[in-house]
Amino acid sequence: MATVRQDWKEPKSHNETKRGMTMELTYTKVGDYLILNLTADTDEDASLPPMGKYGRLRERFLKEHHHGTDTSMLLTGRLEPHL
């Protein structure tokens, strides 16, 4: 397993506080390729109860009428607790 440290620079935007942050990424070497080690955050999802009727209705409403909000909440991990 190879460990690579990279400097992360956010594109210039209204939020300048994250510039200069560093992340440590780990890779696994397979043949001539380095494959990024990714893990999913499943601890939070496992503690949530199954989605009910009104959660599915809310999810459908967000997808059909507020697609940007739906996508934003999905990518930031706020959609499942919201439903």
Backbone torsions as a table, in degrees:
resi	resn	phi	psi	omega
1	MET	NA	132.1	179.3
2	ALA	-105.5	141.6	176.4
3	THR	-112.6	128.0	-178.3
4	VAL	-123.2	131.4	177.3
5	ARG	-105.6	126.0	-178.4
6	GLN	-124.5	144.4	173.7
7	ASP	-85.5	130.4	-177.9
8	TRP	-104.3	123.9	177.4
9	LYS	-119.0	120.6	176.9
10	GLU	-75.8	142.7	175.8
11	PRO	-58.7	151.9	-179.4
12	LYS	-58.4	125.9	-179.5
13	SER	-153.3	-171.1	179.1
14	HIS	-69.7	-19.2	-177.8
15	ASN	-104.3	93.4	-177.4
16	GLU	-91.6	-0.6	-174.3
17	THR	-73.8	-20.6	-176.9
18	LYS	-89.0	-5.7	-178.2
19	ARG	-62.3	141.3	176.6
20	GLY	85.8	2.3	178.3
21	MET	-69.3	149.3	175.6
22	THR	-118.3	145.4	176.9
23	MET	-122.7	146.4	175.2
24	GLU	-106.0	119.0	-178.7
25	LEU	-109.8	142.3	177.4
26	THR	-114.6	142.9	-178.4
27	TYR	-126.7	152.4	172.6
28	THR	-112.6	130.2	-178.8
29	LYS	-87.2	122.1	177.3
30	VAL	-123.6	106.4	-175.6
31	GLY	65.5	-123.8	178.8
32	ASP	-95.8	4.1	-173.7
33	TYR	-109.8	146.7	170.9
34	LEU	-103.9	121.5	-178.9
35	ILE	-108.6	127.8	-178.4
36	LEU	-66.9	132.8	177.1
37	ASN	-82.6	114.8	-179.9
38	LEU	-117.1	141.6	174.7
39	THR	-132.1	147.1	178.6
40	ALA	-94.4	144.6	175.5
41	ASP	-82.6	96.6	-176.5
42	THR	-102.4	-9.0	-177.9
43	ASP	-62.7	-42.5	-178.7
44	GLU	-70.0	-40.5	-178.0
45	ASP	-67.2	-33.0	-177.4
46	ALA	-69.8	-27.0	-177.4
47	SER	-84.5	-9.5	-179.3
48	LEU	-82.7	141.1	176.3
49	PRO	-71.6	161.9	178.6
50	PRO	-61.5	148.8	-177.9
51	MET	-71.8	132.4	-179.3
52	GLY	-93.5	-168.4	-177.1
53	LYS	-59.3	-48.3	-175.8
54	TYR	-74.5	-26.9	173.5
55	GLY	-66.3	-42.3	177.3
56	ARG	-66.2	-38.6	177.5
57	LEU	-64.3	-42.8	179.3
58	ARG	-64.1	-41.4	179.2
59	GLU	-62.6	-43.6	179.0
60	ARG	-63.6	-42.8	178.1
61	PHE	-60.1	-46.0	179.5
62	LEU	-62.2	-42.6	-179.8
63	LYS	-64.3	-39.2	-176.0
64	GLU	-82.5	-36.0	-171.3
65	HIS	-113.7	-20.7	-179.5
66	HIS	-137.1	64.6	-174.0
67	HIS	-61.6	-39.0	179.1
68	GLY	-63.2	-43.5	178.2
69	THR	-64.1	-43.0	179.0
70	ASP	-60.1	-47.7	-178.8
71	THR	-65.2	-43.5	179.5
72	SER	-61.1	-46.3	-179.6
73	MET	-66.2	-35.9	178.8
74	LEU	-65.8	-44.9	-177.1
75	LEU	-71.4	-27.9	179.8
76	THR	-93.2	-2.4	177.6
77	GLY	82.2	17.0	-179.0
78	ARG	-98.8	-7.8	-174.8
79	LEU	-70.6	-50.5	-177.1
80	GLU	-60.6	-46.0	176.9
81	PRO	-64.6	-31.0	-180.0
82	HIS	-65.3	-36.8	-176.9
83	LEU	-80.6	NA	NA
